[in-house]
Amino acid sequence: MNITNLISKVQSVVNSESYSMAQNFSWLHRGVAEIFPQPHEADNEAESLEKRLLNTNRPLRIKLGIDPTGADIHLGHSIPVRKLRAFQDAGHKAVLIIGDFTARIGDPTGKSDVRRQLTEAEVKQNAQTYLDQVRPILDFDTPGRLEVRYNSEWLSRLDLGKILELLSTMTVGQMLAKEGFAERYKKENPIFLHEFLYPLMQGFDSVAVEADVELGGTDQKFNIAVGRDLQRHFGLKPQFGLLLPILIGTDGVQKMSKSLGNYVGLSEHPSQKYQKLQGVPDNLLSQYFELLTDLPLDSLPENPRDRQEFLAWEIVRQYHGEAAANEAKEAAKSGGKEGALPEFSLAAVAQFPAKLAFILGATGLCKSTGEGKRKIQEGGVRLDGEKVTDADLTFAAPGDLSSKVLQVGKKNFVRLVP
């Protein structure tokens, strides 16, 4: 497959369709699972999101909330961020809410047990990495197109009277109708009272920023609907909800998740991304192209293998540039020997157990063990995409590290080999 010729062909289709897309809202509906309310469900039956977009005399405020409960974002998390960018490109304002307060509770959606409550310091550190990772997707530079807010700005100031007012807008029965709560209650798993506050606090975010539209995964409908109810309670026009699919992971079975190992992280090395994506199962390729790219779906290669390679190339290009995508492609062709991640043999470490700080110095990623320890303390070290926070982390044997990727900063990687 000639990538250059294919890109040229696809780009000409993109250019010819750009005007019609703006007119027929294909950008709005691409990859969307549901927009609610529909006209027959709305307070005003003549209202729809399309009509709101056409008739507004100001840019709409499009809300996306992200809770920095971890250090990394994967491609599944990028889907609502990409839709937020589509609204930016259509002339509307993206309101990105960093849930630095709600993250300390943790969204109970889909959880069978209570989440561990994070410290303020952990949340602050995670929040910065989230912003770094979504920067290639969103327009951070054009004035008026992005508003980044932290919900501690208003949630930390709520007094008991306001909290009681929020609690009075919902019944226990309504809370227990929420899927995760209903399942836990049935199984007699504990539900803590602070977890009931999460949907109300996320909903109050919509009041605080006066959102016109809120984006989220299909598992967020309850929380977005709470936001509508609270806006109505406080005398605001209720927002529309736009729900996006949950991405199936590279295993082709379960949703993309770091804990399941079927993810592609935004902070991963280009060659890692390429190698994972060129193995995406055939039955998922259409969904990946639809949700993770802007390419017209009727102009993609017919051959499944070509489609896999093109998907891998295009996504690496989005996050790292065309040169890195070409390099990752050539590395994959040559069996990963040229242009791939440099390798470091763990046999060069004279003695195990060994501290990771020492290994950082041995690999050359850091100048010394001391610098390695300092980089860990600063949050600049990742092992297989996961941030390392323990400066004294020790590994008993080379096998504990074999085939893992060690990273310092954004651009320095080595693969650890026996």
Secondary structure per residue as TSV (DSSP state, phi and psi in degrees):
chain	resnum	aa	ss	phi	psi
A	1	M	-	360.0	130.7
A	2	N	-	-92.3	104.6
A	3	I	H	-61.1	-41.7
A	4	T	H	-61.0	-46.2
A	5	N	H	-64.8	-39.4
A	6	L	H	-66.0	-42.6
A	7	I	H	-61.9	-42.7
A	8	S	H	-60.4	-43.1
A	9	K	H	-64.5	-46.7
A	10	V	H	-65.5	-39.4
A	11	Q	H	-63.4	-37.0
A	12	S	H	-64.4	-35.9
A	13	V	H	-68.1	-41.5
A	14	V	H	-59.3	-45.7
A	15	N	H	-63.6	-41.2
A	16	S	H	-70.4	-25.2
A	17	E	H	-95.0	-9.6
A	18	S	H	-60.6	-41.6
A	19	Y	H	-66.2	-46.3
A	20	S	H	-65.8	-32.4
A	21	M	H	-62.2	-41.0
A	22	A	H	-65.0	-31.6
A	23	Q	H	-82.7	-37.1
A	24	N	H	-102.3	7.9
A	25	F	T	61.5	27.1
A	26	S	H	-64.1	-29.5
A	27	W	H	-64.4	-33.2
A	28	L	H	-71.8	-42.9
A	29	H	H	-88.5	-13.0
A	30	R	T	-59.8	123.0
A	31	G	T	70.1	12.6
A	32	V	-	-90.6	133.5
A	33	A	S	-83.5	-36.9
A	34	E	E	-163.9	141.8
A	35	I	E	-118.8	128.1
A	36	F	E	-137.7	150.8
A	37	P	S	-79.5	153.6
A	38	Q	-	-77.5	162.2
A	39	P	G	-51.0	-39.7
A	40	H	G	-72.0	-13.2
A	41	E	G	-101.1	-12.9
A	42	A	S	-79.7	163.8
A	43	D	S	-61.6	-36.9
A	44	N	S	-114.7	111.3
A	45	E	T	-63.6	-18.5
A	46	A	T	-84.1	-4.6
A	47	E	-	-89.4	142.1
A	48	S	-	-150.6	163.4
A	49	L	H	-63.3	-39.6
A	50	E	H	-59.9	-43.3
A	51	K	H	-67.4	-37.5
A	52	R	H	-61.4	-42.5
A	53	L	H	-65.2	-39.0
A	54	L	H	-73.4	-35.9
A	55	N	H	-99.0	-5.7
A	56	T	-	-68.3	144.8
A	57	N	S	-103.5	15.7
A	58	R	S	-152.0	160.0
A	59	P	-	-62.6	133.1
A	60	L	-	-73.4	153.9
A	61	R	E	-98.6	112.5
A	62	I	E	-105.4	114.0
A	63	K	E	-96.1	135.3
A	64	L	E	-135.9	122.1
A	65	G	E	-103.1	133.7
A	66	I	E	-128.3	127.7
A	67	D	-	-94.6	118.2
A	68	P	-	-77.8	68.8
A	69	T	-	-85.0	-8.6
A	70	G	S	-143.6	179.5
A	71	A	S	-92.3	-15.9
A	72	D	-	-126.5	153.4
A	73	I	-	-119.1	139.2
A	74	H	B	-112.4	179.2
A	75	L	H	-60.1	-30.6
A	76	G	H	-62.3	-38.6
A	77	H	H	-68.2	-24.6
A	78	S	H	-73.2	-16.9
A	79	I	H	-61.3	-53.3
A	80	P	H	-65.9	-28.8
A	81	V	H	-66.0	-40.1
A	82	R	H	-63.7	-39.0
A	83	K	H	-67.3	-35.7
A	84	L	H	-60.5	-40.4
A	85	R	H	-64.9	-36.6
A	86	A	H	-61.5	-39.4
A	87	F	H	-66.4	-38.8
A	88	Q	H	-57.3	-47.8
A	89	D	H	-65.7	-22.3
A	90	A	T	-87.4	4.2
A	91	G	T	98.6	11.2
A	92	H	-	-105.7	167.0
A	93	K	E	-95.9	125.0
A	94	A	E	-82.7	127.3
A	95	V	E	-113.5	99.7
A	96	L	E	-93.7	114.2
A	97	I	E	-100.8	118.6
A	98	I	E	-87.5	113.8
A	99	G	-	-80.3	63.8
A	100	D	T	-68.9	-22.4
A	101	F	T	-89.6	-48.4
A	102	T	G	-65.6	-28.1
A	103	A	G	-63.1	-23.2
A	104	R	G	-75.3	-15.9
A	105	I	T	-93.4	-50.7
A	106	G	-	91.1	129.6
A	107	D	-	-64.5	120.9
A	108	P	-	-78.3	-3.6
A	109	T	T	-55.9	125.9
A	110	G	T	73.3	7.8
A	111	K	-	-100.8	134.7
A	112	S	S	-86.6	-11.5
A	113	D	S	-139.4	164.2
A	114	V	-	-65.1	141.2
A	115	R	-	-75.0	151.2
A	116	R	-	-69.0	132.3
A	117	Q	-	-78.8	129.1
A	118	L	-	-85.0	155.9
A	119	T	-	-82.1	163.0
A	120	E	H	-60.6	-39.1
A	121	A	H	-66.0	-42.2
A	122	E	H	-61.8	-43.5
A	123	V	H	-64.4	-43.3
A	124	K	H	-61.3	-43.3
A	125	Q	H	-66.2	-43.1
A	126	N	H	-63.5	-38.4
A	127	A	H	-59.6	-40.6
A	128	Q	H	-65.6	-39.5
A	129	T	H	-67.9	-33.4
A	130	Y	H	-62.5	-46.4
A	131	L	H	-62.7	-40.7
A	132	D	H	-60.1	-39.3
A	133	Q	H	-77.5	-27.6
A	134	V	H	-89.9	-5.5
A	135	R	T	-58.9	-38.7
A	136	P	T	-66.7	-15.3
A	137	I	T	-94.4	-48.9
A	138	L	S	-88.7	157.9
A	139	D	-	-87.7	102.6
A	140	F	-	-90.6	-10.4
A	141	D	S	-101.8	-33.9
A	142	T	S	-73.7	122.8
A	143	P	T	-56.5	135.8
A	144	G	T	85.2	-1.2
A	145	R	S	-98.4	-14.2
A	146	L	E	-142.8	135.8
A	147	E	E	-127.5	115.1
A	148	V	E	-100.8	122.9
A	149	R	E	-127.2	153.2
A	150	Y	E	-114.1	126.3
A	151	N	T	-74.6	-5.3
A	152	S	H	-65.3	-20.9
A	153	E	H	-56.1	-37.3
A	154	W	H	-113.7	-32.8
A	155	L	H	-70.9	-34.0
A	156	S	T	-70.1	-14.3
A	157	R	T	-99.6	-1.0
A	158	L	-	-67.6	127.8
A	159	D	-	-90.4	174.9
A	160	L	H	-61.5	-34.9
A	161	G	H	-61.9	-42.9
A	162	K	H	-69.5	-36.7
A	163	I	H	-64.7	-41.0
A	164	L	H	-62.4	-37.5
A	165	E	H	-63.2	-42.6
A	166	L	H	-62.3	-46.7
A	167	L	H	-62.7	-31.1
A	168	S	T	-73.3	-8.2
A	169	T	T	-85.3	-8.4
A	170	M	S	-135.7	151.2
A	171	T	-	-99.4	163.3
A	172	V	H	-61.3	-37.2
A	173	G	H	-61.3	-40.1
A	174	Q	H	-65.4	-40.7
A	175	M	H	-64.2	-41.9
A	176	L	H	-72.2	-12.5
A	177	A	T	-76.0	-17.6
A	178	K	S	-63.3	132.5
A	179	E	H	-50.9	-52.3
A	180	G	H	-63.3	-41.9
A	181	F	H	-65.0	-42.3
A	182	A	H	-59.6	-42.5
A	183	E	H	-67.7	-42.3
A	184	R	H	-66.8	-38.6
A	185	Y	H	-65.0	-41.8
A	186	K	H	-63.0	-37.8
A	187	K	T	-86.3	1.0
A	188	E	T	61.5	30.3
A	189	N	-	-81.2	141.3
A	190	P	-	-60.4	139.4
A	191	I	-	-120.8	120.4
A	192	F	-	-91.9	149.1
A	193	L	H	-61.1	-34.3
A	194	H	H	-64.5	-23.8
A	195	E	H	-69.3	-30.3
A	196	F	H	-64.0	-25.3
A	197	L	H	-73.3	-22.7
A	198	Y	H	-58.8	-53.8
A	199	P	H	-59.9	-34.6
A	200	L	H	-70.0	-38.6
A	201	M	H	-69.3	-42.5
A	202	Q	H	-63.8	-38.9
A	203	G	H	-64.9	-36.5
A	204	F	H	-66.6	-26.1
A	205	D	H	-55.2	-40.4
A	206	S	H	-65.9	-32.6
A	207	V	H	-68.5	-46.9
A	208	A	H	-62.0	-38.2
A	209	V	H	-101.3	1.9
A	210	E	T	52.7	55.7
A	211	A	-	-69.6	140.9
A	212	D	S	-94.0	-31.9
A	213	V	E	-141.4	139.4
A	214	E	E	-120.7	134.4
A	215	L	E	-100.3	149.3
A	216	G	E	-176.0	169.5
A	217	G	E	-71.8	168.5
A	218	T	G	-62.2	-19.8
A	219	D	G	-81.3	-0.6
A	220	Q	G	-103.8	9.3
A	221	K	H	-60.4	-43.0
A	222	F	H	-58.9	-49.0
A	223	N	H	-63.6	-40.0
A	224	I	H	-68.3	-37.5
A	225	A	H	-65.0	-35.4
A	226	V	H	-62.1	-39.9
A	227	G	H	-59.1	-41.3
A	228	R	H	-60.7	-45.4
A	229	D	H	-63.0	-41.6
A	230	L	H	-69.8	-37.5
A	231	Q	H	-60.4	-43.4
A	232	R	H	-62.5	-42.1
A	233	H	H	-60.4	-37.8
A	234	F	T	-94.6	14.8
A	235	G	T	81.3	19.0
A	236	L	-	-102.0	160.6
A	237	K	-	-72.7	126.3
A	238	P	-	-65.1	142.8
A	239	Q	-	-73.8	159.8
A	240	F	E	-87.5	149.8
A	241	G	E	-106.9	133.5
A	242	L	E	-123.9	114.7
A	243	L	E	-104.7	138.2
A	244	L	E	-118.9	150.1
A	245	P	-	-64.5	154.8
A	246	I	-	-85.8	126.1
A	247	L	-	-73.8	130.8
A	248	I	B	-74.1	140.0
A	249	G	-	-74.8	178.4
A	250	T	T	-67.2	-11.8
A	251	D	T	-78.7	-11.9
A	252	G	S	76.7	10.0
A	253	V	S	-124.0	-58.1
A	254	Q	S	-107.2	162.9
A	255	K	B	-62.5	149.7
A	256	M	-	-60.6	127.9
A	257	S	-	-156.0	137.3
A	258	K	T	-62.9	-39.5
A	259	S	T	-66.0	-24.4
A	260	L	T	-91.2	-8.9
A	261	G	T	72.3	16.2
A	262	N	-	-111.0	34.1
A	263	Y	-	-112.7	163.4
A	264	V	-	-125.2	111.1
A	265	G	B	-81.1	144.4
A	266	L	T	-66.7	-26.2
A	267	S	T	-91.6	2.7
A	268	E	S	-71.5	157.4
A	269	H	-	-61.6	145.4
A	270	P	H	-51.6	-40.3
A	271	S	H	-67.7	-35.9
A	272	Q	H	-62.9	-46.7
A	273	K	H	-58.1	-49.2
A	274	Y	H	-60.5	-47.1
A	275	Q	H	-62.0	-38.9
A	276	K	H	-69.8	-43.4
A	277	L	H	-73.8	-28.9
A	278	Q	T	-73.3	-4.4
A	279	G	T	-107.6	10.3
A	280	V	-	-61.0	131.5
A	281	P	-	-56.5	146.5
A	282	D	G	-54.3	-39.5
A	283	N	G	-71.0	-10.9
A	284	L	G	-102.3	-7.0
A	285	L	H	-60.7	-43.2
A	286	S	H	-61.7	-42.4
A	287	Q	H	-65.1	-41.9
A	288	Y	H	-63.1	-44.5
A	289	F	H	-62.4	-41.4
A	290	E	H	-67.4	-43.0
A	291	L	H	-88.9	-24.8
A	292	L	H	-112.9	-2.6
A	293	T	-	-137.4	170.1
A	294	D	-	-105.8	10.6
A	295	L	-	-70.9	141.6
A	296	P	-	-63.7	129.7
A	297	L	G	-74.1	-17.4
A	298	D	G	-90.9	5.8
A	299	S	G	-120.6	18.5
A	300	L	S	-86.7	159.4
A	301	P	-	-57.9	145.1
A	302	E	S	-80.0	-35.2
A	303	N	S	-70.8	126.5
A	304	P	H	-57.3	-38.1
A	305	R	H	-66.3	-40.7
A	306	D	H	-63.4	-36.8
A	307	R	H	-66.2	-39.9
A	308	Q	H	-61.1	-46.3
A	309	E	H	-66.0	-39.5
A	310	F	H	-67.6	-39.3
A	311	L	H	-60.3	-48.6
A	312	A	H	-60.1	-44.9
A	313	W	H	-62.9	-46.3
A	314	E	H	-65.3	-41.3
A	315	I	H	-72.0	-38.5
A	316	V	H	-62.8	-39.8
A	317	R	H	-59.8	-42.3
A	318	Q	H	-57.5	-41.5
A	319	Y	H	-96.7	-21.5
A	320	H	H	-129.8	-8.3
A	321	G	-	99.1	162.4
A	322	E	H	-65.1	-39.7
A	323	A	H	-61.0	-43.8
A	324	A	H	-66.4	-35.3
A	325	A	H	-65.7	-43.1
A	326	N	H	-64.6	-39.2
A	327	E	H	-65.5	-43.0
A	328	A	H	-64.8	-37.1
A	329	K	H	-64.0	-45.4
A	330	E	H	-66.5	-36.9
A	331	A	H	-62.9	-40.8
A	332	A	H	-65.8	-38.4
A	333	K	H	-64.0	-37.1
A	334	S	T	-92.0	17.5
A	335	G	T	77.0	20.3
A	336	G	T	83.5	13.0
A	337	K	-	-91.9	-26.3
A	338	E	S	-113.4	127.9
A	339	G	S	74.2	4.6
A	340	A	S	-88.1	-169.4
A	341	L	-	-66.4	137.6
A	342	P	-	-64.2	152.6
A	343	E	E	-114.2	149.8
A	344	F	E	-129.3	126.8
A	345	S	E	-83.6	124.7
A	346	L	G	-68.0	-12.5
A	347	A	G	-64.2	-20.4
A	348	A	G	-75.2	-12.3
A	349	V	S	-85.4	112.7
A	350	A	-	-63.8	-32.8
A	351	Q	S	-144.8	133.9
A	352	F	S	-115.1	149.8
A	353	P	S	-60.9	149.0
A	354	A	E	-137.8	139.9
A	355	K	E	-77.5	145.9
A	356	L	H	-61.9	-34.3
A	357	A	H	-60.1	-38.3
A	358	F	H	-67.2	-42.4
A	359	I	H	-64.0	-35.3
A	360	L	H	-59.5	-40.9
A	361	G	H	-69.2	-39.2
A	362	A	H	-66.1	-34.9
A	363	T	H	-74.3	-19.5
A	364	G	T	91.8	-3.4
A	365	L	S	-66.2	-28.6
A	366	C	S	-127.8	156.3
A	367	K	S	-75.6	-20.8
A	368	S	S	-160.8	170.7
A	369	T	H	-61.6	-38.9
A	370	G	H	-62.1	-42.6
A	371	E	H	-67.4	-36.6
A	372	G	H	-60.3	-43.4
A	373	K	H	-63.5	-41.1
A	374	R	H	-65.7	-40.8
A	375	K	H	-64.0	-38.1
A	376	I	H	-63.3	-46.4
A	377	Q	H	-62.4	-30.2
A	378	E	T	-82.0	-5.9
A	379	G	T	82.7	20.3
A	380	G	-	-99.9	9.8
A	381	V	E	-118.6	135.4
A	382	R	E	-129.8	145.2
A	383	L	E	-122.2	116.8
A	384	D	T	52.2	42.1
A	385	G	T	83.5	-7.3
A	386	E	E	-103.9	129.7
A	387	K	E	-63.5	136.1
A	388	V	-	-98.1	129.7
A	389	T	-	-117.0	-11.8
A	390	D	-	-97.3	107.8
A	391	A	T	-66.3	-16.4
A	392	D	T	-104.2	15.4
A	393	L	-	-56.7	128.9
A	394	T	E	-127.3	141.7
A	395	F	E	-115.3	134.5
A	396	A	S	-75.2	-33.6
A	397	A	S	-150.3	158.5
A	398	P	G	-56.9	-32.7
A	399	G	G	-61.1	-23.3
A	400	D	G	-70.4	-17.8
A	401	L	T	-117.5	-10.3
A	402	S	T	-57.5	131.4
A	403	S	T	75.1	1.7
A	404	K	-	-85.0	155.5
A	405	V	E	-104.6	125.8
A	406	L	E	-103.4	132.1
A	407	Q	E	-132.7	138.0
A	408	V	E	-125.4	123.4
A	409	G	T	69.6	-156.4
A	410	K	T	-92.5	-20.6
A	411	K	T	-125.1	-3.2
A	412	N	E	-109.3	116.0
A	413	F	E	-132.5	150.4
A	414	V	E	-143.1	145.7
A	415	R	E	-95.9	129.1
A	416	L	E	-86.6	125.2
A	417	V	E	-125.8	159.4
A	418	P	-	-58.5	360.0
